[in-house]
Amino acid sequence: MKYNIKVTKSKESGLSSVDFDNIPFGRVFSDHMFTADYIDGEWTNFEIVPFGPFSIHPACLALHYGQAVFEGMKASKTADGQALLMRPEMHARRINNSASRLCMPDFPEDLFVEALHQLIGLDEAWIPPQTGSALYIRPFMFANGEFIGVAPSDTYKMMIFTGPVGPYYPKPVRLIAEEEYVRAVKGGVGEAKAAGNYGASLLPAKKAREAGYDQILWLDGNEFKYIQEVGTMNIFFVIDDTVVTPATDGAILKGITRDSFFHILRDKGYRLEERPITIDEVVQAHNAGKLTEVFGAGTAAVVAKVSDLTYRDQEMVLPPLDENSVGTILKREIDGLRAGTIVDTRNWMVPVSKMVTA
């Protein structure tokens, strides 16, 4: 261990009260959390403590000006009980990229990974054994300065907590293309996992659900022409045996699941195109019978299958995915890597080291 992380264990575990066959997403939390503080230009106070509320000042800058970023990742377990993390260094790198965009300090990547090992090693019994379930991990950083003023904070807090989750989208989703609200624009913070991005999406998502849809297909903010993301995920289209996804341009999140899909697709010989794609192209492909799949890609869902997509007055119904569908193959590969049933030839899966002492 390179860093001295103080560990205070919970006196009583809540694990016995959890029904792993019926886990509401994001509402059940494990016994411990990691915390660190940025003070006087350096990170300090590295601790793992019992999970629970903590105090913040009413003038906490994050509450007023939104200087906050987060990550989402998962821990899984093999059949023989080995806890695994998937590409943790990518998440360490991305939270720092997000922090940089919001004028926040880098968090040491090796400390991020070590904290994950210690925290997951301590709470690994919370990893659900069911296929498709996992231990969701939520690292986040926020401005903790205690003053009112639109300026970067002088102090920050980094935290990581976890909780068991089941499948995020148990059934295919219905989408509607949004032409009033936008998720992000070039030059904004769409490429960062900034907390405010998600707060701004709540109203249009609520309106979409009231209209009978599950999620929004986001279009660009200039012409409402180019496709960006779906809900809180990257999006993929299968058109005439080619897998197409929008190119990142500063307004689209560089998803780690998205990047993993790139490697898998290329290794399996699929034709992959990362480029601008318009909603009109999708409509034309559907009308010509060439659009065979649409699916979202993200940490929570891995693959979110799309059943239908509505643009203006046209509803495009997609064929159901089968065992040979691209989305099904990608999800099966990720699930197999996490379960240890598929050989990890890319060195993505990192066994959790139990470094916690009694």
C-alpha positions in Angstrom: 0.0 0.0 0.0 1.4 3.4 -1.0 -1.1 5.5 0.9 -2.1 5.4 4.5 -5.9 5.0 4.4 -7.3 5.0 7.9 -10.1 2.4 8.2 -12.9 2.6 10.8 -15.2 -0.4 10.4 -18.9 -0.3 10.8 -20.1 -1.8 14.1 -23.1 -3.5 12.5 -23.6 -4.6 8.9 -26.8 -4.0 7.0 -26.2 -6.9 4.7 -28.6 -9.3 6.3 -31.5 -7.1 5.4 -30.8 -7.1 1.7 -32.8 -9.2 -0.7 -30.4 -9.7 -3.6 -33.3 -11.0 -5.8 -35.2 -7.7 -5.5 -32.8 -4.7 -5.4 -34.2 -1.3 -6.2 -31.6 0.6 -8.3 -29.6 3.2 -6.3 -31.5 2.8 -3.0 -29.5 0.2 -1.1 -26.0 1.1 0.2 -23.1 -0.9 1.5 -21.5 -0.5 4.9 -18.6 1.8 4.2 -17.4 4.8 2.2 -14.1 6.4 1.3 -13.4 10.1 1.9 -10.6 12.5 1.3 -10.2 16.3 1.5 -8.3 18.8 -0.7 -6.8 21.4 1.6 -4.0 24.0 1.0 -3.3 22.5 -2.4 -3.0 18.8 -1.5 -5.2 15.8 -0.9 -5.3 14.6 2.7 -7.4 12.8 5.3 -7.7 9.5 3.5 -10.3 7.4 5.4 -12.8 4.6 5.0 -15.6 5.1 7.5 -19.1 3.7 8.1 -21.5 4.8 5.4 -23.8 7.6 6.5 -24.7 11.3 6.4 -22.0 13.9 6.8 -22.1 17.7 7.5 -21.6 20.5 5.0 -21.7 24.2 5.4 -24.8 26.1 4.0 -22.5 28.1 1.8 -20.9 25.0 0.3 -20.0 26.1 -3.2 -21.2 22.9 -4.9 -24.7 23.5 -3.6 -24.8 27.0 -5.2 -22.7 26.8 -8.3 -22.7 23.2 -9.3 -18.9 22.5 -9.1 -19.4 18.7 -8.8 -18.4 15.7 -10.9 -18.9 12.0 -10.5 -18.2 8.5 -12.0 -20.2 5.3 -12.2 -18.5 1.9 -12.3 -19.2 -1.7 -11.1 -17.5 -4.5 -9.1 -18.5 -8.1 -9.9 -17.6 -11.5 -8.7 -16.6 -14.7 -10.4 -18.1 -18.1 -9.7 -15.2 -19.0 -7.4 -15.7 -15.8 -5.4 -13.0 -13.4 -6.8 -14.1 -9.8 -6.7 -13.3 -7.9 -10.0 -13.1 -4.3 -11.1 -13.3 -3.5 -14.8 -10.9 -0.9 -16.2 -10.6 1.1 -13.0 -7.8 3.2 -14.4 -10.1 4.5 -17.1 -12.5 5.8 -14.5 -9.7 7.4 -12.5 -8.6 9.2 -15.7 -12.1 10.3 -16.7 -13.1 11.8 -13.3 -9.9 13.9 -13.5 -10.9 15.0 -17.1 -14.3 16.0 -15.7 -12.7 17.8 -12.8 -10.4 19.7 -15.0 -13.3 21.0 -17.1 -14.9 22.3 -13.9 -11.7 23.9 -12.6 -11.2 21.3 -9.9 -8.0 19.5 -8.8 -6.8 16.2 -10.1 -7.2 13.2 -7.7 -4.1 10.9 -7.8 -5.1 8.0 -10.1 -3.1 5.5 -8.0 -4.9 6.6 -4.8 -8.2 6.3 -6.6 -7.5 2.7 -7.5 -6.1 1.9 -4.1 -9.1 3.3 -2.4 -11.3 1.1 -4.6 -9.4 -2.0 -3.7 -9.6 -1.3 0.0 -13.3 -0.3 0.0 -14.5 -3.2 -2.2 -12.2 -5.6 -0.4 -14.0 -4.5 2.9 -17.5 -4.7 1.4 -17.1 -7.5 -1.1 -19.9 -9.6 0.5 -22.3 -6.9 -0.9 -21.5 -7.9 -4.5 -24.7 -9.7 -5.7 -24.1 -13.2 -7.1 -27.0 -13.0 -9.7 -26.2 -12.7 -13.4 -26.7 -9.1 -14.5 -26.4 -7.7 -11.0 -23.3 -6.0 -9.6 -22.0 -3.7 -6.9 -22.4 -0.2 -8.2 -19.6 2.2 -7.3 -20.1 5.9 -7.1 -17.0 8.1 -6.8 -17.7 11.8 -6.7 -15.9 15.1 -6.0 -17.4 18.4 -5.0 -16.4 21.9 -4.1 -16.5 22.3 -0.3 -15.5 25.9 0.0 -17.6 27.8 2.6 -18.2 31.2 0.8 -20.6 32.7 -1.7 -18.9 33.8 -4.9 -18.6 32.5 -8.4 -15.1 31.3 -8.3 -13.3 28.0 -7.9 -13.4 26.6 -4.4 -10.3 26.5 -2.2 -11.3 23.1 -0.7 -12.8 19.9 -2.2 -14.0 16.6 -1.0 -13.7 13.2 -2.8 -15.9 10.4 -1.8 -16.7 6.8 -2.9 -19.6 4.7 -1.8 -21.2 1.6 -3.2 -24.4 -0.3 -3.3 -25.7 -3.6 -4.8 -27.9 -3.2 -8.0 -29.9 -5.4 -10.3 -30.4 -4.9 -14.1 -31.0 -1.2 -14.9 -33.4 -1.7 -17.8 -35.2 -5.1 -17.5 -37.1 -4.5 -20.7 -36.5 -2.7 -24.1 -37.0 1.0 -24.0 -39.2 3.4 -26.0 -37.4 6.6 -27.3 -38.6 10.0 -28.5 -36.3 12.4 -30.3 -36.2 15.7 -28.5 -36.5 18.9 -30.4 -37.1 21.5 -27.7 -34.6 20.8 -25.0 -30.9 20.0 -25.4 -28.5 17.9 -23.4 -25.2 19.7 -24.3 -23.6 21.9 -26.9 -20.0 22.1 -28.2 -18.0 24.2 -25.8 -20.1 23.2 -22.8 -19.7 20.5 -20.3 -21.3 17.6 -22.1 -18.1 15.7 -22.3 -17.7 15.9 -18.5 -19.7 13.9 -16.0 -20.8 17.1 -14.3 -23.7 16.8 -11.9 -25.6 19.7 -13.5 -25.8 17.8 -16.8 -28.2 15.4 -15.2 -30.2 17.9 -13.3 -30.9 19.7 -16.5 -32.2 16.5 -18.2 -34.9 15.8 -15.6 -37.7 18.0 -17.0 -37.5 16.8 -20.6 -37.2 13.2 -19.3 -40.3 13.7 -17.1 -42.2 15.1 -20.1 -41.1 12.1 -22.3 -42.4 9.6 -19.6 -45.7 11.5 -19.4 -46.0 11.0 -23.2 -45.5 7.3 -22.8 -41.7 7.0 -23.6 -38.9 5.7 -21.4 -36.1 8.0 -22.5 -35.0 10.8 -24.8 -32.9 10.7 -27.9 -30.9 13.9 -27.7 -30.1 15.9 -30.8 -27.6 18.7 -31.2 -28.5 22.2 -30.0 -27.9 24.1 -33.2 -29.9 22.3 -35.9 -31.6 19.5 -33.9 -30.3 17.3 -36.6 -27.2 15.4 -35.3 -27.7 12.6 -32.8 -25.8 12.9 -29.5 -26.8 10.4 -26.8 -29.8 8.5 -25.4 -30.9 9.4 -21.9 -27.7 9.2 -19.9 -26.0 6.8 -22.3 -24.0 6.7 -25.5 -26.0 5.3 -28.5 -25.3 2.7 -31.2 -27.2 2.0 -34.5 -26.8 -1.1 -36.7 -27.4 0.0 -40.3 -26.9 -2.5 -43.1 -24.5 -4.6 -41.1 -22.5 -1.6 -40.0 -22.4 -0.4 -36.4 -22.6 3.4 -36.2 -22.2 5.6 -33.2 -21.9 9.4 -33.0 -18.3 10.8 -32.9 -17.4 12.7 -29.7 -17.2 16.4 -30.3 -17.0 17.9 -26.8 -20.8 17.6 -26.3 -20.8 13.7 -26.0 -19.5 11.7 -23.1 -16.5 9.5 -23.9 -18.1 6.4 -22.3 -15.9 3.7 -21.0 -18.5 1.1 -22.0 -18.6 2.7 -25.4 -14.8 2.3 -25.7 -15.0 -1.3 -24.5 -17.6 -2.0 -27.2 -15.2 -0.6 -29.9 -12.5 -3.1 -28.9 -15.0 -6.0 -28.8 -16.6 -5.1 -32.1 -13.3 -4.8 -33.9 -12.0 -8.0 -32.4 -15.1 -9.8 -33.7 -14.7 -8.4 -37.2 -17.7 -6.0 -37.2 -17.6 -2.9 -39.4 -17.6 0.1 -37.0 -18.1 3.7 -37.8 -17.6 6.5 -35.3 -18.9 9.6 -37.1 -21.7 12.3 -37.1 -25.1 10.7 -37.8 -28.3 12.6 -38.3 -31.8 11.7 -37.4 -32.8 11.9 -41.0 -30.2 9.2 -41.9 -31.8 6.9 -39.2 -35.3 7.5 -40.6 -34.2 6.8 -44.1 -32.4 3.6 -43.0 -35.5 2.4 -41.2 -37.7 3.2 -44.1 -35.4 1.2 -46.4 -35.4 -1.8 -44.0 -31.7 -1.3 -43.2 -32.0 -0.3 -39.5 -31.9 -3.5 -37.5 -30.8 -2.4 -34.0 -30.6 0.6 -31.8 -29.2 0.3 -28.3 -27.7 2.5 -25.5 -24.4 1.8 -23.9 -23.5 2.7 -20.3 -22.1 1.4 -17.0 -25.5 1.0 -15.3 -27.3 -0.9 -18.1 -24.4 -2.1 -20.2 -26.8 -2.4 -23.1 -30.3 -0.8 -23.2 -32.2 -2.3 -26.1 -34.5 0.1 -27.9 -37.9 -1.3 -29.0 -39.1 1.8 -30.9 -38.0 5.4 -31.7 -40.4 8.2 -32.5 -39.3 11.3 -34.5 -42.0 13.9 -35.1 -44.9 12.0 -36.4 -43.1 8.8 -37.3 -42.8 5.8 -35.0 -39.9 3.4 -36.0 -40.5 0.0 -34.6 -37.4 -2.2 -34.4 -37.2 -5.9 -34.6 -36.6 -7.7 -31.3 -33.0 -8.6 -30.5 -32.1 -12.3 -30.6 -29.0 -14.2 -29.5 -27.1 -13.1 -32.6 -27.9 -9.4 -32.4 -25.0 -7.1 -31.9 -26.3 -5.6 -28.7 -26.9 -9.1 -27.2 -23.4 -10.2 -28.2 -21.8 -7.1 -26.6 -23.7 -7.5 -23.3 -22.9 -11.2 -23.2 -19.2 -10.4 -23.6 -19.2 -7.8 -20.8 -21.3 -10.0 -18.5 -19.0 -12.9 -19.2 -15.9 -10.9 -18.5 -17.3 -9.7 -15.2 -18.4 -13.2 -14.2 -15.0 -14.7 -15.2 -16.6 -17.1 -17.7 -14.9 -15.4 -20.7 -11.2 -15.2 -20.9 -9.9 -11.7 -20.4 -7.4 -11.3 -23.3 -7.3 -7.5 -23.0 -6.3 -7.3 -19.3 -9.4 -5.2 -18.4 -10.5 -7.1 -15.3 -8.5 -6.3 -12.1 -8.8 -8.7 -9.2 -9.7 -6.8 -6.0 -6.8 -6.9 -3.5 -7.9 -7.3 0.1 -5.6 -4.8 1.7 -7.7 -3.9 4.8 -6.3 -4.9 8.2 -8.4 -5.8 11.2 
